[in-house]
């Protein structure tokens, strides 16, 4: 009777507790087995070869190149290339790079929904969305290109250009001759000089953006002389200048378009320049001439003219030609004093030209 009392049937609560304990024990054993098996598999797995890494990387490239972030970075790099190469390439290439960079960046941003209106009526369900992202950016850029077309044309013309300015004597009859040696410079840097018969040509560098900045500055000050003849720097003929139109010097503090300060240095030549026994020294004359170049002249708008010629010459007061010849002969005739007991210097001669028989 006692044994039957000790073996009473389990209640539902006791059975549930026993099942939970059994389940926990089984789960612990399964986790332990799985952990040991994972460790065994990891230890037995061979290392990844470089070929596998290269193949996995190659499979990821399409995902990278198709992402929006890649196109944004590519567009930014294109815009930076346009900025870095702006002063060294033609404006047409700069414009193409800028347009391409903006287009690629817009493609990377995508068009996102900025606003959405949804209605639910018995007749139907309607959705209204406002496109944003690239859509609004493209609209803003298209408006800017249309509205600021002229300003953009000037902004992209940042490559350095050159204009040929004739240099003549301010008085008729005293032309620039071979008796003078000329040096011209802008900002301390020498500029090319060409001789064309009885006058010279200097090649002055400039940028179209310089003219745009000067014009904008004058418009802000209310100068009102941007398109006048005085702004070009042309001086009307008078008797004092022997009826010659010349570029006149710009007075200090006067607002002018596209001002360039040209330093002109010239000296008389001597026929005995290579003879050290003669006095070949002729005083040098230097003039600082700040002139105004009108960069909006019609000759600058012709794309075929890489080196347009300015229609008004730069005039410099030079010595009378006959007097210059006389001064040159007088300087060449003067002999240098020789110290007592010293031999006179020998004239410098050009080196002999070697022939086939000489060593």
Secondary structure as GFF3:
##gff-version 3
##sequence-region A 1 359
A	DSSP	alpha_helix	2	6	.	.	.	ID=ss1
A	DSSP	alpha_helix	12	44	.	.	.	ID=ss2
A	DSSP	alpha_helix	50	65	.	.	.	ID=ss3
A	DSSP	alpha_helix	68	84	.	.	.	ID=ss4
A	DSSP	alpha_helix	91	109	.	.	.	ID=ss5
A	DSSP	beta_strand	113	120	.	.	.	ID=ss6
A	DSSP	beta_strand	125	131	.	.	.	ID=ss7
A	DSSP	alpha_helix	134	147	.	.	.	ID=ss8
A	DSSP	alpha_helix	149	156	.	.	.	ID=ss9
A	DSSP	beta_strand	161	169	.	.	.	ID=ss10
A	DSSP	beta_strand	180	186	.	.	.	ID=ss11
A	DSSP	beta_strand	189	190	.	.	.	ID=ss12
A	DSSP	beta_strand	193	196	.	.	.	ID=ss13
A	DSSP	beta_strand	199	206	.	.	.	ID=ss14
A	DSSP	alpha_helix	208	221	.	.	.	ID=ss15
A	DSSP	alpha_helix	229	232	.	.	.	ID=ss16
A	DSSP	beta_strand	234	235	.	.	.	ID=ss17
A	DSSP	three_ten_helix	239	241	.	.	.	ID=ss18
A	DSSP	beta_strand	246	247	.	.	.	ID=ss19
A	DSSP	beta_strand	259	268	.	.	.	ID=ss20
A	DSSP	beta_strand	285	292	.	.	.	ID=ss21
A	DSSP	three_ten_helix	298	301	.	.	.	ID=ss22
A	DSSP	beta_strand	307	309	.	.	.	ID=ss23
A	DSSP	beta_strand	313	316	.	.	.	ID=ss24
A	DSSP	alpha_helix	321	333	.	.	.	ID=ss25
###
